[in-house]
Amino acid sequence: MDNSNLGQGKNAVIVGSGLGGLAAAVRMQAKGFQVTLIEKRHQLGGRAGVFTKDGYTFDTGPTIVTPPTVIDEVFEAADRNREDYVEMVNVSPKYRLYFSDGTHMDYGSYEDNLKEIQRISPEDVEGYQRFMAKTKPVYELGFEVFGSIPFETIWSMAKMAPAGILHQAYRSVYGRVSSFVKDERLRMALSFNPLFIGGNPFDVTSIYTLITYIEEKHGVWWVRGGTHKLVEALEKLFKELGGEVVLNSEVERIEVSKKRRVTGVSTKEGKHYDAGIVISNSDVANTYMNLIEPEFRLWNSDRRYKKAKYSMSLFMVYFGVEKKYPDMTHHSIVFGPRYKELLNDIFKHNVIPDDFSTYLHIPTKTDPQLAPEGCEAMYACTPVSNLDSKTVWEEKKDEFRDHILSTLDRNILPGLIGQGKSRTIVSLLDERDDFRQCHVLGPLNVLGIDTSLIRHSSDDKAS
Ligand SMILES: Cc1cc2nc3c(=O)[nH]c(=O)nc-3n(C[C@H](O)[C@H](O)[C@H](O)COP(=O)(O)OP(=O)(O)OC[C@H]3O[C@@H](n4cnc5c(N)ncnc54)[C@H](O)[C@@H]3O)c2cc1C
């Protein structure tokens, strides 16, 4: 069926301009709808925000793009080429993994990994080969087939059951990985990436080993100039297509008629937008609990979302450094001394322990212009318990920040302390409110990421 002009003459509203909202806006506008994209913040992009300070440019959130094809598809939906709007760079190695025993591994392509595993744990080479061979069909089924199916009913989910049993979906990612490789460092290397989507590798189904295969097949990409360049590219495309953007405006209500049909939205400033279709990019719990009257959402009660399981939060430290670290890579994972126990503390015990693992991002490795000459821009992104932990971050945050920076200084960034020219700590306070994050327990135990931490605190510190 040709549905290229499906929306001719119809109004649609998108609530929120994260990457999801922007992609929906482009797709809808390309289908002929007249789309209004309403964003409550001062900039588009949601968690993919950006800020500059003292000549350093920091992406606030996502930095790792995989697979890039999902981005290309958005541009293709509007008959455009992504390359004409934004450049993407394949990053190699994908990550450098630092272990607490002082060793490290450059995690890259399959062939590169074989060499690295031969170096650090030769007896696991064969297990890694078997693991990757087993992960391929999981990817093909879980990502290419089931990845595009909406699991709206129990019956649609039931279809997955036989495949799930075949691929041992009942095991955790860590459990599955451990059945192939013995060295604990490799088990960490091959199991940590569910953390990127807010899942505990010891709990989430082993179907998520498909992320390892996605990274192998498609690579790990970086948007030239920073992720916000992708946001700008989508904004440009959306406006070219005739879409309208409204900033600094918070949708307060999705309006529904007595016939249970959406009629539009109203904002806190008292404006009304007519729309036959409303897409909410605001987190699902916020959408149901705060934007839609209870009488129109029997299945999506407040109780359901209050009971839902939150994933972790991220503690962010953005810092500029007035020196170069030529030996560092763009993406590093710095593991603390504990793995399972640390994740238990984060996900189950809701405490902030003394140790941590962090993702260190150094975009100036690929794009030196993101910092003044001779300097590096960095962020450390550290999983912590979510806001249910009741941690008083206002009291804890400076100490925790200094702990992270001094550990990095001691272990992998010698001379860091004293170099922090531009240091911004992001407070976890108010963040939930700022981004309206959600927490969803989906059919595959997918945890909606609970990382809406990007509110630049007013106490930016220079040291
Ligand atoms: C520090 C960090 C690092 C990350 N790293 C990666 C990574 O490397 N790779 C990766 O793939 N993912 C990463 N993620 C996850 C990724 O950022 C998110 O999954 C993604 O950006 C979410 O996009 P979204 O469109 O779903 O929602 P959001 O980005 O949350 O956007 C929702 C938007 O809706 C707006 N909004 C909410 N309510 C209203 C309202 N009532 N009215 C108007 N506007 C409203 C919000 O202001 C926001 O702009 C990271 C996340 C964080 C926080």
The ligand as an ORCA input file, in Angstrom:
! r2SCAN-3c Opt
* xyz 0 1
  C      24.674     10.064     30.312
  C      23.965      9.196     29.295
  C      24.707      8.482     28.381
  C      24.055      7.699     27.437
  N      24.823      7.056     26.499
  C      24.208      6.418     25.482
  C      24.979      5.941     24.377
  O      26.206      6.124     24.330
  N      24.318      5.333     23.368
  C      22.950      5.177     23.390
  O      22.393      4.610     22.439
  N      22.201      5.623     24.419
  C      22.803      6.256     25.441
  N      22.052      6.791     26.457
  C      20.603      6.609     26.408
  C      20.008      7.625     25.434
  O      20.494      8.890     25.721
  C      18.500      7.628     25.559
  O      17.997      6.327     25.385
  C      17.868      8.504     24.503
  O      18.557      9.725     24.350
  C      16.443      8.719     24.917
  O      15.810      9.436     23.902
  P      14.256      9.635     23.941
  O      13.891     10.327     22.685
  O      13.567      8.360     24.224
  O      13.950     10.523     25.215
  P      14.622     11.796     25.894
  O      15.973     12.059     25.383
  O      14.453     11.615     27.344
  O      13.694     12.974     25.427
  C      12.434     13.222     25.993
  C      12.151     14.695     25.768
  O      10.813     14.961     26.122
  C      10.780     16.215     26.774
  N       9.536     16.239     27.553
  C       9.174     15.400     28.559
  N       7.961     15.709     29.012
  C       7.538     16.756     28.279
  C       6.342     17.540     28.281
  N       5.333     17.260     29.123
  N       6.232     18.557     27.401
  C       7.237     18.836     26.526
  N       8.391     18.142     26.491
  C       8.527     17.113     27.347
  C      12.037     16.223     27.605
  O      12.413     17.528     27.995
  C      13.026     15.610     26.622
  O      13.628     16.571     25.800
  C      22.664      7.585     27.425
  C      21.917      8.293     28.371
  C      22.545      9.114     29.276
  C      21.721      9.913     30.241
*
